[in-house]
Amino acid sequence: MTPILPPDMPLWISKMLPKNNIRYSVNVDDCQNMHVMESGQGFPVLMLHGNPTWGLLYRRIMDRMADDEIRCIAPDLIGLGFSSKPRSMDEHTLENHARWVGSLIDSLDVEGLVFVGQDWGGPIGLRALADRPHLLKGLVILNTAIAPPKPDFKPTVFHKFSQMPVISNIVFRWFGFPQNILHKIQGNPDSISGNTARAYQYPLRKFRDNVAPLALARMVPNGLNHPSVEPLRKCQVLVESFRGPAEIVWGNKDPILGRAFKRVHALLPDAGVTRTPAGHFLQEEVPDEISAAIRKVVGPVSV
């Protein structure tokens, strides 16, 4: 695939990006344009964010690895950031997102990569790599789910609310939920404030572009017949069969996915573990710990 020019970005946001970064867009699956930010040269590390952020979430990690022989690749999921924004909620399925990310991976023409995933970025990336298992050389897992829910699971209040008709549409679409209150699910609320908070809100400021946050919330299973369950099983199969180096960095104060740690650790029992007092978007709070985990994983697979 030939990269195409990236969308315009306000100067005040571009000043927040890593030094010496490059930005481009890739037409994925012949239907959407995915915005990508890269920095550094060396072994490829694909970093996927979740709902409702974008690649900016990894800027502090990318800055800290500027002197390492690592090629950091941070795309914006379709519907978020500066990527295309489908207007139909029905287009937002786990399989579609995995197909779009898989198309990006194919365009990178790499022989292997380390995958870093947080929130929806975890299962989306893992589902894409389940179709390309030979490329997965290392894993860094950050506050995400990597398997379908157990039969006795209970959805969080956030995810129950997202399934409520009418009221959830009003709150998500009209009032900019949850992108306007990201600080409330952080260990340190000040970690998402000022221009950082504005930068996450900016790509979703227009009503017509503000579809993905609710659609991605509804992608979370609310029962074992939910369409996301089967692709999540494929993620679990990939993780359980993976024998390469893995690290888990976890934000203990995450009210959304904090309780998922035991399940994640059970699926990756040999992974190194770093527990932190961070919240859901731990990239904003503990970039040093995440950078260290990435280096631990890249080291043995890049030789």
N, C-alpha and C positions, 0 to 999 in steps of 0.2 A: 504494500500500500504506500502511496505517496502522501506524506504529511501535507496538510493544507494550513493556510494561515489561521492563527488562533483568533478568537473574538477580541474586540477591544476591551481594555480593562482600565478603570480609573487609575490615575497616577498614584493616588494615595494608597491604593491596594498594592499596586506593582512594587512600591517601595518596601512593602512588608515581605516580599518573596525572598527566597534564598539568593545569596550573591551568585553571580555567574550562572543563573538558571536559564534554561531555554524553555519556551512554550510553543506548542503546536497543537493542532487538532488532527484527528484521524477519523475518516468515515468508516464506521463500524457496521457490519451486517448490511451495508448498502442502504442504510436508512437513517442513521443518526451520526452526528459529529461529536466525538469525545475529546474534550480538552485535556491536555496532558502537560505536566510540568516535570522537567528533569534537571538534575544537577549532578556533577561529578562524572568520573569515568572509571570503569572497572567492572566488577562482577555485578550483574543486574539484581536489584532489589525492588520488587513491585509492592507499593504501599497503597492499600485501599482504605478509604474512610467509610463512614456510614451516614445515617440520616440525622440531621439535615445539613451536614457540613460539606466541605469540598477539599481538594488537595492542599489548600492552605494549612490544614490541620497538621501536616507533616513538615512545615517549614523549619521549625526549631530542630528537629531531628536531622534534616538535610543540612542545615548550617553546621551542626556538630560533627558531621561526617565529611565535611568539605575537603579535608586532607587525607581521607582514606581512599583506597582504590575501590570505590563502590559507585555504581551508577544507580542513583535514586530515581525512581519513576513513580510519580504520584498523579494519576488521572482523577478527573472528576466523574463520578458516576452519572450516567444519563439521568436527566431530570434535575440535577443539582449543579452548583457551581456555574462554570462557564461552558458546560456541555449542552447539547440539545435538550429541549424540554418538551417531551410529548404532552399533548393536551388531554389525552384520554387516560384515565386511571387504569383502564384495563390493560394497557401496555406494560404496566409495572408489575411484572411477575419475577420470581426468582430465576426461572429458566431464561426469560428474556434478558435480564441483567447479566446473567452468567454468559449468555451468548455474545452480548456486546463486549464484555470484558475479554472473553475468549478471542474475539476478533481482534481486539487490541493486542493481546499477547502474540497472536500469529503475526501481526504486523511488525512486532519488535525483532523478529528473526533471531531469537536467542537460543542457545543450546541448553540453558538451564537458568533457574532464578531462585532467589529466596523470596518467600511471600510473607508480607506483614499485613494483618487484617484486624480491623476494629469495627464493632457494631455490625451493620449489614455488609460492610466490606469483607468480613470474615467468610460467611457462607457464599457470598457472590463469587469471591475469588477462588475459594475451594471448589465450588461447583464447576467453574470454568476449568480449573486444573484437574478435576476428576476426569475430564476428557483428554487431558494432556499430562498424565501422571509422570511421564519421563522427564518433564521439565522441572518438576518440584524437587529442589535440592535442600531446602531448609525452610523452617517455619518459625515465625514470631507471632504469637497470638496475644491480642490486647482486648480485653473486655468485649467478648463476642460470644456467639453461640455457634457450635460446629457440629451439631447433631439435632435430629428432631426431638421434640419434647417427650418426656416420659408420659405414660398413660394417665398418671395422677397429677400432672402439672396444673398450675393455676396461673393464668395470664396476669400480668401486672395491671394496676389501675390505669396506667397510661395506655396500654394496648386494649384493655376493655373499652376505654372511652373512644378509641379510634374506630371501633366497630359500630358505634352508636350512630344511627342515621340522623341526618339533618344537623343536629347540634355539633357533631364532630366536623362536618363540612364548614359550618360557620366559624368555629374556633380555629381550625387549621388554616382554612383558605382566607378568611377575612381578617383574622387577628394575628396572623403570622406565628402560629404555634407549631412547633416548639422553638423555632429559630430565634424568637425574640426573648427567650428566657433560658438560654443555655447555661448561664451562670448558676442557675438554681440546682443543677445536678452535678456541680463540681465540688471537690473537696475544699478548694479555695475559690470562692465566687469571683474574686478579683482576677482570676486567671483568664476569664472571658469578660472583658469590659472594654470601654473606650472604642478605639478603632478596630480592635480584634472582634468585638461583638458586632460592630457595624459591617465588617468584612464578611461575616457569615450571613448577615441579613441581606446584604446588597443583591446577590444574584436572584433572590426570591422576592424582591420588593414589589413586583408587578403581579396582580391577581392572576393573569393568564399564565404566568410562569410558575405559580405556586401550587403545583399539583403533586409533586413527588413526596413532600413530607407526609401527607396523609396516606398516599398510596403505599409508601414504604412501611408505614405503621401498620397498615392493613395486610401487608405481606407476612406479618408475624402470625404464626398459627394460633388460632383460637379453638382448635379442636384437631383431632387426629385425621380428619378428612380434608383438612385445609390443603390447597394446592402446593404450598411450600414444603409439606412434609416429605414427599418423595425425593425432591432434590436435596433436602437436608440429609436424608439417608445416604445419598451418594457422597455427600461431604464426609459423613461419619466413616463410611467405608474407606475413603481415601486417607483420612487421618489415622485410622486404626492400622492401615497397612503401611504407613510411612515409617521408614527406618532411619531417616537422616536426622541431623541435629535440630533441636527445637527448644525454644524458650517461651515462657509465659510471663508477661508483665501485666499486673492486675491492679486496678484501682479499687480499693476496698470500700470507698465511700460512694460508689456508683449505685443510685437507687433503681436504675433500669436493669442492668445486667450483673450487678455485683454478686448476686446469689448464684450465678451460673458457674462460679469458679470451680466448685467441687466436681461438677460434671465435666468441665473442660479438662481439669487435671486428671480425672479418671481415664479419659480418652488419650491423654499424652502423659502417662505416668513417669516416663524417663526424661521429660523436659525439665530444664532449669526453671526455677520459679522465683520471681521477684514480686512480693506484695508491697503495695505502696498506699499512702493515705489519699491518693487522688480520687477524683470522681469519674464520670463517664468518659469525658474527652481527655483522657490522661496524657495525650500528646502535648497538651498545653501546660500540664503541671509537672510531669516527670520526663522531660526529653532526654536527660542524661541516662536514666535507667533504661529507656527504650533503645537509645543509641548503643549502649553497652551490650544489650541483648542481641542486637543486629550484628554487631562485630563478632560476638561469640559464635553466631551461626554461620556468618560468611567465612570466617577464618578457615575452618576445615574443608569447606566445599569449593573454595576459590583457588586452591593449590593445584 
